[in-house]
């Protein structure tokens, strides 16, 4: 069962094709202002290394922009895609510090097309450990800056 999303009722989004194309364009552009505007104020982020869901636009934004810095390099590519009425699962791959990282971004949208829930799953275990270290370093930089 999906975690509760405070105050948001999810139903079919108006144009999932457009939202997925917009996400892919964001990933290519790294334009964090687009991401900020796109996140619902009550959005939720889940990752393989954080035990509890992270709630609220500010923390979700920090995690996603940090992930962009850590994973979004030149080799990042989406290699698969699955959809339902209000969400998409995008399988990705990249090489980070010589290690092949494979995972999925699970993105759920609200009725207005805002990102309401973002979950990341990663494999193999070595990749999870590497990303845990790199994400912690990136989040520390953001907190210090």
C-alpha positions as CSV (number, residue, x, y, z in Angstrom):
1,X,0.0,0.0,0.0
2,X,1.3,3.5,-0.8
3,X,2.0,5.8,2.1
4,X,-0.6,8.4,3.0
5,X,-0.2,11.7,1.2
6,X,-1.7,14.4,3.4
7,X,-4.5,16.3,1.8
8,X,-4.1,15.1,-1.7
9,X,-6.6,13.0,-3.6
10,X,-5.0,11.4,-6.7
11,X,-6.9,10.5,-9.8
12,X,-6.1,10.2,-13.5
13,X,-3.9,13.1,-14.6
14,X,-4.9,15.1,-17.7
15,X,-2.0,14.2,-19.9
16,X,0.6,11.6,-18.8
17,X,2.4,11.7,-22.1
18,X,3.1,15.4,-21.6
19,X,4.1,15.0,-18.0
20,X,6.6,12.2,-18.9
21,X,8.0,14.3,-21.7
22,X,8.3,17.2,-19.3
23,X,10.2,15.0,-16.8
24,X,12.6,13.8,-19.4
25,X,13.2,17.4,-20.5
26,X,13.8,18.5,-16.9
27,X,16.3,15.6,-16.5
28,X,18.2,16.8,-19.6
29,X,18.1,20.5,-18.6
30,X,18.9,20.2,-14.9
31,X,16.7,23.3,-14.4
32,X,15.9,23.2,-10.7
33,X,13.5,26.1,-10.9
34,X,11.2,23.9,-13.1
35,X,11.4,21.1,-10.5
36,X,10.6,23.5,-7.6
37,X,7.5,24.8,-9.3
38,X,6.4,21.2,-10.3
39,X,6.6,19.7,-6.8
40,X,3.3,19.7,-4.8
41,X,3.7,21.4,-1.5
42,X,2.9,18.1,0.3
43,X,5.0,15.9,-1.9
44,X,6.7,12.8,-0.6
45,X,10.1,11.3,-1.4
46,X,11.3,7.7,-0.6
47,X,14.7,6.2,-1.2
48,X,16.4,2.9,-0.5
49,X,18.6,4.5,2.1
50,X,16.2,6.7,4.1
51,X,14.0,4.7,6.5
52,X,11.1,7.1,6.6
53,X,9.3,8.9,3.8
54,X,10.5,12.5,3.5
55,X,7.6,14.9,3.4
56,X,7.2,18.4,2.0
57,X,8.4,20.3,-1.0
58,X,11.6,21.6,0.5
59,X,13.0,18.3,1.6
60,X,11.8,16.5,-1.6
61,X,13.5,19.3,-3.6
62,X,16.8,18.9,-1.7
63,X,16.8,15.1,-2.3
64,X,15.9,15.3,-6.0
65,X,18.4,18.1,-6.8
66,X,21.1,16.2,-4.9
67,X,20.3,13.0,-6.9
68,X,20.6,15.1,-10.0
69,X,24.1,16.1,-9.0
70,X,25.1,12.6,-8.0
71,X,23.4,10.5,-10.8
72,X,22.5,13.0,-13.5
73,X,25.8,13.0,-15.3
74,X,26.5,12.6,-19.0
75,X,25.9,8.8,-19.0
76,X,22.5,8.9,-17.3
77,X,19.7,7.4,-19.4
78,X,16.3,6.0,-19.1
79,X,16.1,2.4,-20.4
80,X,12.5,1.4,-19.6
81,X,9.1,2.9,-18.9
82,X,5.8,1.6,-17.4
83,X,2.6,3.6,-16.7
84,X,-0.8,3.6,-15.1
85,X,-3.4,6.3,-14.8
86,X,-1.5,8.8,-12.5
87,X,2.1,7.5,-12.4
88,X,5.1,6.3,-14.3
89,X,8.0,4.0,-13.5
90,X,11.2,5.0,-15.4
91,X,14.1,2.6,-15.3
92,X,17.5,4.3,-15.4
93,X,21.1,3.4,-15.7
94,X,24.4,5.2,-15.3
95,X,28.0,4.6,-14.3
96,X,29.1,6.4,-11.1
97,X,32.7,6.1,-10.0
98,X,33.1,3.1,-12.2
99,X,30.1,1.2,-10.9
100,X,27.0,0.5,-13.0
101,X,24.0,1.8,-11.2
102,X,20.5,0.6,-12.2
103,X,17.3,1.7,-10.7
104,X,13.8,3.0,-11.1
105,X,12.1,6.4,-10.5
106,X,8.5,5.9,-9.5
107,X,6.7,9.2,-10.0
108,X,3.0,9.9,-9.1
109,X,1.2,13.0,-10.2
110,X,-1.9,14.7,-8.8
111,X,-4.9,15.7,-10.9
112,X,-3.2,19.0,-11.8
113,X,0.0,17.3,-12.9
114,X,2.1,18.2,-9.8
115,X,4.6,15.6,-8.6
116,X,3.1,14.3,-5.4
117,X,5.1,11.2,-4.7
118,X,8.6,10.2,-5.9
119,X,10.2,6.8,-4.9
120,X,13.6,5.6,-6.0
121,X,14.8,2.0,-6.0
122,X,18.4,1.1,-6.8
123,X,20.5,-1.9,-7.4
124,X,23.0,-3.6,-6.8
125,X,23.9,-3.3,-3.1
126,X,27.3,-1.7,-4.0
127,X,25.4,1.0,-5.9
128,X,23.1,1.7,-2.9
129,X,26.1,2.0,-0.6
130,X,27.9,4.3,-3.1
131,X,24.8,6.5,-3.6
132,X,24.2,6.7,0.1
133,X,27.7,8.1,0.6
134,X,27.5,10.5,-2.4
135,X,24.0,11.7,-1.5
136,X,25.1,12.4,2.1
137,X,28.0,14.4,0.8
138,X,25.8,16.4,-1.6
139,X,23.1,17.0,1.0
140,X,25.8,18.3,3.4
141,X,27.0,20.7,0.8
142,X,23.5,22.0,0.3
143,X,23.0,22.4,4.0
144,X,26.3,24.3,4.4
145,X,25.7,26.5,1.3
